[in-house]
Amino acid sequence: MPYWLHKYDITDNSKRITATFRITRVTDGVEVFKGDVTLDGTFVSLDPGTKYRVEEVKAPDNYVGSAISEFTTPSGPINREQLKEWFWYPKEATTTHLKFYNKPYKTVNLKKIKYNSNGSTDNNVKITFEVYQKDGDHFRAVTLPDNKNTIVSNTDTVMAPGTYYFKEILGSDIINPLFLLKNKADGQYDGYIIQNGAVYYGPATVTAAESTAEKNTNIYLNGTKSLENYQNYGRVMVTKQDALRKTPVSGAVFGIYLRSQFHEADWANSIKNPIQTKTSGANGQVIFDSSKLRILMTAVSGYLM
């Protein structure tokens, strides 16, 4: 008895996919077919009136394997109408054309926001996170479908269904998020775990898609909000004013110095080595973006120092 096997994406019934199948007789477990189901479908010949078990040996890439299923072929005798249905492709009579469906992995986007020292906001910041799953008290690195164990924030990434934790790879320009958390000791808290001083955000659960609307999803590790970062630079604004009139003074030259290299006891020499100088504008202001610095006014025309 002729049968056709077909594979489809459950979110798109017109999208054909491939997989490797095994078919066995239920009564004695004998394997009658093992091979690939192609995009055009695969033809197999089966006995009438027999119960078979279908098992997906290898799922398509980036899809969840379909469940084991069983079916029974019709008993004889075979008539003309059945023959017409069997061979009148592509009508695909349901009695002889078996369709199997797979759920695709979701494309996820880990949401992250960065606040810069100048007051601006970067809603599309690219921060790399290592991806883990928890095995008891141990965090195990996960290899994603792209063969990496990292994910980049605000970037679409395909992920298999599972429960995950994310550890941020800290750049030198980012404040360690541990310093911003309410709880800083090792332990499990709402939305994160601290282990050996490292922060693992999660758990975050990713499921397979069952409809087109579910194929893309965002991951929020700060409740329903984007995870936050802050730039690791201090921002100092210096304003020069006329002491009597309280008006801005332009043309004031300020020097910026490394605090570790500035010695009050040796003022005359220390003041000779500024990292940078800036001159106040019409609003009397200069802005320095850095940390651990000593700022001094070195000169301004028409005013006493």
VOGU-3710 file (C-alpha; in Angstrom, 3 decimals, decimal comma):
1> mpywlhkydi> 0,000/0,000/0,000  1,607/3,350/-1,053  2,124/6,122/1,529  3,643/9,578/1,290  5,383/11,212/4,268  5,554/15,019/4,474  7,093/17,473/6,964  5,857/21,031/7,621  6,643/24,011/9,821  3,741/24,233/12,293
11> tdnskritat> 3,769/28,046/12,044  3,523/27,956/8,244  1,618/25,063/6,667  3,058/25,922/3,256  6,670/25,630/4,400  8,030/22,140/3,794  11,029/20,923/5,782  13,138/17,789/5,960  13,818/15,235/8,707  14,968/11,653/9,262
21> fritrvtdgv> 12,285/9,087/10,139  12,053/5,497/11,311  8,874/3,429/10,812  8,380/0,143/12,669  5,529/-2,377/12,883  3,899/-2,168/16,290  3,200/-5,905/16,494  6,814/-7,114/16,247  8,976/-3,968/16,250  10,444/-4,697/12,825
31> evfkgdvtld> 11,859/-1,602/11,129  10,287/-1,186/7,695  11,710/2,237/6,824  14,504/4,554/7,926  15,481/7,541/5,864  14,991/11,205/5,040  11,697/12,873/4,328  12,552/15,324/1,554  10,966/18,657/0,684  8,888/16,886/-1,983
41> gtfvsldpgt> 7,821/14,151/0,432  9,012/10,554/0,635  7,228/7,472/-0,723  7,032/4,241/1,313  5,176/0,982/0,689  3,327/-0,464/3,687  1,163/-3,505/4,353  -2,638/-3,013/4,532  -4,413/-3,387/7,859  -1,210/-2,934/9,872
51> kyrveevkap> -0,388/-0,618/12,789  2,869/1,321/12,488  4,890/3,576/14,775  6,593/6,670/13,322  9,607/8,124/15,120  11,600/11,181/14,117  15,255/10,198/14,378  16,708/13,595/13,485  14,709/16,808/13,579  15,323/19,631/11,101
61> dnyvgsaise> 17,900/22,202/12,199  16,423/24,799/14,583  13,236/22,776/15,102  11,908/20,719/17,985  11,512/17,045/17,129  7,943/15,829/16,605  6,421/13,335/19,029  6,236/9,606/18,297  2,950/8,754/16,609  1,123/5,634/15,424
71> fttpsgpinr> -1,260/4,965/12,540  -3,003/1,992/10,987  -3,168/1,417/7,252  -6,621/0,666/5,731  -7,606/-2,963/5,278  -8,329/-4,364/1,807  -9,771/-4,869/-0,655  -8,371/-1,926/-2,612  -10,789/-0,261/-5,027  -10,414/2,095/-7,977
81> eqlkewfwyp> -11,217/5,233/-5,959  -8,440/4,473/-3,485  -5,973/3,965/-6,312  -6,962/7,324/-7,781  -6,444/9,019/-4,429  -3,106/7,356/-3,807  -1,558/8,333/-7,113  -3,409/11,560/-7,874  -0,669/13,790/-6,475  -0,831/16,562/-5,266
91> keattthlkf> -4,395/16,027/-4,017  -2,820/14,365/-0,971  -5,682/12,222/0,290  -5,389/12,117/4,085  -5,491/8,313/4,138  -2,187/7,965/2,284  -0,405/11,287/2,730  0,829/11,592/6,296  1,748/15,099/7,439  4,032/15,729/10,398
101> ynkpyktvnl> 4,662/19,130/11,930  7,607/20,636/13,786  7,762/23,661/16,064  10,597/26,056/15,144  12,995/27,568/17,647  12,196/31,148/18,547  14,270/34,157/17,612  14,904/36,068/20,834  16,140/39,579/21,541  17,650/40,346/24,949
111> kkikynsngs> 16,701/43,943/25,758  19,360/46,201/27,231  19,686/49,955/27,759  22,779/52,021/28,524  22,848/55,407/30,227  25,834/57,476/29,145  27,705/59,976/31,300  26,579/62,866/29,083  22,929/62,138/29,873  22,105/60,399/26,593
121> tdnnvkitfe> 20,509/56,959/26,378  21,512/54,084/24,104  18,488/51,842/23,576  20,338/49,656/21,079  23,533/49,026/23,026  25,440/45,853/22,105  26,570/44,040/25,246  27,728/40,413/25,159  26,307/37,879/27,613  27,459/34,323/28,243
131> vyqkdgdhfr> 24,544/31,864/28,222  24,143/29,184/30,892  21,741/26,563/32,153  21,644/25,523/35,790  22,574/21,983/36,779  22,019/21,796/40,535  24,341/24,417/42,015  26,485/24,493/38,893  26,108/26,789/35,883  26,769/24,964/32,625
141> avtlpdnknt> 27,701/26,922/29,482  25,217/26,394/26,638  26,091/26,076/22,960  23,455/27,881/20,903  22,352/26,908/17,361  24,960/29,313/15,923  27,646/27,275/17,782  28,381/30,133/20,176  27,751/30,288/23,914  27,124/34,031/23,908
151> ivsntdtvma> 24,277/36,334/22,989  24,481/40,048/22,164  21,876/42,410/23,564  19,371/44,012/21,185  20,344/41,480/18,513  18,128/38,707/17,133  19,418/35,258/18,138  17,875/31,821/17,569  17,571/29,807/20,803  16,309/26,298/21,499
161> pgtyyfkeil> 13,556/25,866/24,091  14,916/25,825/27,619  15,512/27,751/30,821  18,529/30,028/30,700  20,736/32,342/32,746  22,837/35,186/31,345  26,150/36,539/32,659  27,288/39,884/31,320  30,814/40,222/29,933  31,855/43,520/31,484
171> gsdiinplfl> 33,612/46,143/29,430  35,934/48,720/30,976  33,429/51,488/30,231  30,564/49,822/32,124  29,887/49,957/35,856  29,854/46,448/37,328  26,110/45,707/37,748  26,872/44,000/41,061  27,505/47,430/42,576  24,023/48,583/41,546
181> lknkadgqyd> 22,089/45,632/42,966  20,287/45,770/46,290  21,770/42,405/47,245  25,503/41,916/46,708  26,281/38,740/48,654  26,297/35,294/47,048  22,762/33,886/46,956  19,563/33,536/44,948  17,376/36,590/44,531  14,374/37,656/42,476
191> gyiiqngavy> 15,618/37,797/38,879  19,262/36,845/39,452  21,745/34,620/41,256  25,104/35,789/42,597  27,754/33,080/42,663  31,388/33,759/43,484  30,714/37,449/42,998  29,350/37,001/39,460  25,778/37,927/38,544  23,709/35,390/36,576
201> ygpatvtaae> 20,451/36,974/35,403  17,462/34,662/35,153  15,832/32,302/34,951  14,436/33,152/31,523  12,344/30,504/29,788  12,303/30,180/26,011  9,647/28,008/24,330  9,205/26,757/20,776  6,924/28,713/18,449  3,456/27,367/17,683
211> staekntniy> 2,274/30,244/15,502  3,778/32,956/13,319  3,133/35,556/16,020  5,299/33,582/18,473  8,374/33,196/16,278  10,027/36,331/17,694  10,135/37,304/21,350  11,968/39,707/23,658  13,780/38,714/26,843  13,502/41,166/29,729
221> lngtksleny> 15,830/40,497/32,666  14,636/43,476/34,713  11,030/42,504/35,280  9,187/43,902/32,268  11,904/46,471/31,539  15,218/46,415/29,724  18,282/45,535/31,786  20,210/48,706/32,603  23,878/49,663/32,237  25,638/52,841/33,265
231> qnygrvmvtk> 28,738/54,236/31,647  31,761/53,978/33,922  32,895/57,563/33,536  32,309/60,511/35,803  31,082/63,689/34,143  32,117/66,983/35,679  30,752/70,345/34,586  32,589/73,422/35,828  30,923/76,835/35,618  32,919/80,050/36,039
241> qdalrktpvs> 31,005/83,097/37,291  31,844/86,692/38,069  31,974/86,778/41,876  30,200/90,143/42,104  27,764/90,119/39,217  27,088/86,335/39,262  27,330/86,297/35,469  29,122/83,660/33,332  32,768/84,273/32,602  34,117/83,213/29,239
251> gavfgiylrs> 37,760/82,623/28,487  38,607/80,929/31,809  41,186/78,203/31,205  40,795/75,066/33,291  43,292/72,252/33,551  42,473/68,630/34,285  44,969/66,534/36,269  45,386/62,994/37,452  44,718/63,080/41,166  47,531/60,612/41,819
261> qfheadwans> 50,022/62,926/40,134  48,915/66,201/41,706  50,668/67,172/44,911  49,466/70,227/46,814  52,874/70,524/48,514  54,462/70,936/45,081  51,820/73,125/43,538  54,100/74,991/41,165  55,341/71,844/39,430  52,083/69,860/39,598
271> iknpiqtkts> 50,165/72,559/37,775  52,550/72,350/34,821  51,336/68,908/33,728  47,639/68,967/32,885  46,148/66,047/30,993  43,938/68,464/29,142  42,904/72,105/29,236  39,585/73,614/28,283  38,398/77,184/28,008  34,977/78,290/29,191
281> gangqvifds> 32,545/79,512/26,576  29,891/82,204/26,682  27,975/80,241/29,326  31,083/80,006/31,490  31,105/76,229/31,331  33,560/73,453/30,529  32,789/69,742/30,714  35,235/66,935/31,500  34,349/63,244/31,175  36,654/61,166/33,347
291> sklrilmtav> 37,257/59,971/36,915  39,761/60,444/39,796  40,666/63,881/38,477  41,610/67,199/40,001  40,316/70,271/38,119  41,910/73,664/38,574  41,471/77,026/36,913  44,876/78,080/35,590  44,156/81,443/33,929  41,418/83,910/33,036
301> sgylm> 41,899/87,335/31,494  40,823/90,264/33,673  40,400/88,302/36,920  42,551/87,582/39,930  43,470/83,927/40,555
//
